[in-house]
Amino acid sequence: MSFATDYLAQLEAFAAKGPLPRVRALHLPPLRSMPDNRGEFCALELEDGSLGLSYVLLDDTLAQLHRAIDGLALAGADPLAVACRYASDSGLWKTIGFAAANALTRRLFDRAAFRPDYSTDSIGQLNPQPDDHVGMIGLFTPLVGRILATGARLTVLELKADLVRDRDDYCVTLDPERLSTCNKVVSTSTLLLNDTLDRMVACCRGARWFALVGPSAGCLPDALFERGVTLVGGTWVGDPEGFVAALRAGEPLGGYASKFALTAARYPGWRALLQRACG
């Protein structure tokens, strides 16, 4: 069983409890390069205002979405049927399916009156120390200096060969096995879209802390905790209307959303949420 199939099974149990709001729209960022992580995510909106985010910069996914948007026929669609394409499809529809699944997660959280803890820590509560060896999956350039300033060693895993470097203070590598000696890891949530989650967790077998962070980490975290992830950090949208307008315009999103952090100790589990939401 993959994370995707486990996740979808949980959402199917939610759907079995009663009718779900239909899909209202898929919102895309502009097709242009932007700073500060703007333009990296789409948002699928349900008719109740629930939003689910998904990363769109894998390969040419964003360009594909812009070309196809008028013919996708998403308005009024069954959100669970769309979400199931996260597990069964690739490329464009996998991205849309993941956004739909995350929108259903937000619907469940709201129905259960569950709000994850706020977080202001962009490195997933790693708390790096001088004797730590920190692994980073995906180069979070703004965080490199912060980690190195603590005296910790840093190994970064990347997919882009032009980023590879090996310096005294840190290295960037294409070899995931170099993460095996890291005792703390922070990873991009893109692993949930490129089907590398299980492999990366296995490569980080020496880690006692594995933080998966990013705006698209708005999923039910149960199957992640079961696989060895210790913290899930995502984006909590507080003003859906403002968030959508800013996303579509390529403007900063921070005024309409905040970061959250979930650990197993602070999370009741999807079954408890389902009981709260549906009785």
N, C-alpha and C positions, 0 to 999 in steps of 0.2 A: 504494500500500500504506500502511495506517495503522500506527501503533504497535501497536494491538491485534492486527492480523492478523500482523504480524512476530513479536510475542511468542508468539502461539498456535502459529505454525509451529515455533518452537524447542521448545515444550513437546510438540508432536506428535512431534518427532524423539526426545525423551526417552521418551515413551510407547511408541514403536516398539521400544525396546530390551528391554522386558520388562514384566510386570504391575506395576501401581501399586497402592498401598494405597487402599482405597475411602474414601468420605467417612464420617466418624463423626458429625459434628454441626455445626450452625451456632450460634454463641454470640453473643447480643445483649446490649448494655448496657441498663440500665433506661431506660424511656421517661420521662425527666425531665431537667431542666437540671442540669448539674454543672460545677464549676470545673476548671481545670487540664487541659483537653483530655480529661477523662474523659467517657465516653459518646459519643465521636465515631466509634468504630470497632467493627465486628463482627469476629469471628474464625471462619474455617472450619477445622475440624480434620479431618485424615485419621486413618485407623486406626493409623498408626505414631506419632501425636502431632504431626506437622507442622502448623503453624498458618500461615494466610495472613490478612492484615488488609485491610480495605477501609473507606473512609470512608462513613458512613451519614447524614450531615446535609445532603445535597443535597436540596432540596425536602422532601417528607415521607417520604423513604425509610425512616427508622427506624420510623415509625408503620406504614407498609405492611408492613415485615418482622414487626413484632409481631403484626399482624393475621393474617398469612399463615403464620407459622412452623409451625403444626401441620399444615398441608396441603402443605408443600413437598416432602415425601418425599425428603429429602436423604440420610438414613442409608442407607448401602450403595450409594450412587450412584457411577457412574464419574466420577472427579474431572476427567478431561479433557473429558468431555461437558458437565459443569457449567461448566468453565473456558471452553469455546467460546462460551458465552452472553455472555461479556464483549465479544466482537467482534460478535455477531449481535443482541443485545437492547438494551434501554434500561431505565432505572429500576431497579426491584427486582432483576431478574435480571442486569442488567449489574453491579450491586454484588456480588451473590453470585458471579458468574462471575469477577470480578477477584480476590475473596478466594480462590477455588479455584485460580486460576492462581498466585497468590502462595504458596499452600500447596505446590503442585508445585515451585515454585522453591526453597522451603526444603528439600523432599525431595531435590532435585538437589544443592543445596549440601552437605547432610549426607552424601549418598552419595559425593560427591567430596571429602569432608573439607576443604571450603573455608569459611573464616570471614572475612568482611570485617573491615577494620580497625575497632577501637573508635573512637568519636568523642565528645568532650565539647563540641564546638562547635555551638551551635544555629543558627548563621547560615551553615552550609555552607562554612566555611573561606574566607569572602570577604575577611577581613583588611582591612576598609575603612580608607582613608587620607584625609587632608584634601582631596586633589585628585580623589577618586573621586566618581562619580555613581552611587549604588546604586539599583537598581530592586527593588521588592518586589511580588510577585504574590500577593495575599491579605494582608490586614493582620495581621501578627504583632505585636500591640500590645506584648508584653514586650520585643521586639527593637528597637523604634523608638528608645528612649533610648540603647541601647547603640551603635547605628549613629551617631546624631547626636553622641554624645560624642566620636567620632573626628574630627569636623569635616567628614565626608562629606555631600554633598547626598543627599536621599532622595526618591524618587518612588514612591508606592504605587498599584498598580492594584487596584481593588475592583469588585465587582458591585453593591454596595448603595449607592444614591444618598444615603442619610442619613449616610454616612461621608465624603462628599466634603468636602474643605477645601483651602485654598491658603494656607499660612503662609510666613513667611520661612524657617523651618528645614526644612520638608518639606511635600509636598502629597499628597493622596489624590484620585485621578481615576478616571473611568470610561472614559477614552480610552487604549487600549493603545498608540497611536502615541507617547504621551509617554514611553514606555520606550525609544524608539529611540536616545536620546542617553546611555543608561546604559552604563557600561563593566563593571559587575558586577551580577548579578541573583540574588536568592534567591526561589524560587517554592514555593508549596504543591503537593504531589503530587496535589491534587484535579484538576489538569489532565488526569490520566490517566483520570478518570471522566467529565468533562464535554466531552471531545473537543475541547479547545482547545490541546493541546500544540503542534501544528505552527504554529498561528497565533501563539501567544505567542512561540515561539522566533524566528519570522520578525520579529515586532515588536521583538525585542531584538537586532537585527542589529548593533548597535554593541558588544555585550557580548563580552568575552573570557573571562568566567567566568559560567556559568549553573548554579546549584545547585538541584536539585529535592529537596525535603526533606519528610518526614512519615512517620508510621507505616505508611501504605499503600504506600510506595515500596519494597516488598519484592519487586520484580519482577526478572527478568533485565534488566540494564541495557544490553545490547548495542545495541538499537534506539534507546535514548535517547542514547547516545554518538554514534551515527551521525547523529542529528538536531541535534547541537550542545550537548547537555547535557554539562557537564564534571564534575559531581559528583552522585551519588545518595546521599542520606542517609535511612536508614530505622530501623526498630526490630528488634532481634535478640532473640527470646524465648529466655531461658535456662532458665526453669522453666515449661513449658507448663501443667501442672496448676494451679500457683499463679496464673499469668497469667489463665487462663480463669475461675477462681473470683473473682478481683478484678474482671475485666471485667464479669462477670454481676452482681456486687454494686455496681458503680459506685465501686469503691475505687481508690486510686492503684496504678498498674501498674509504677512504677519499680523496685520490689524484685524483679521477675520478668523484667525485660528491660533492655537497654542500647541506646544509639544506635550505629549504624555509619555509615561513610562509604566510598563506592566511587568511584574514579576509573579512567579507562581504563588509566592507567599501573600500577595496582595490581590489575588484574582480568585473569584469563587468557583470558576469552571463553567463551561457552557451549559451543562445540565441544570445547574442551580440558576443560571440566568434564564433558561427556558422556563423553569418552574415559576420564577418571579414574574416573567413577562406574560405567561399564558395560563398560569394556575393549574 
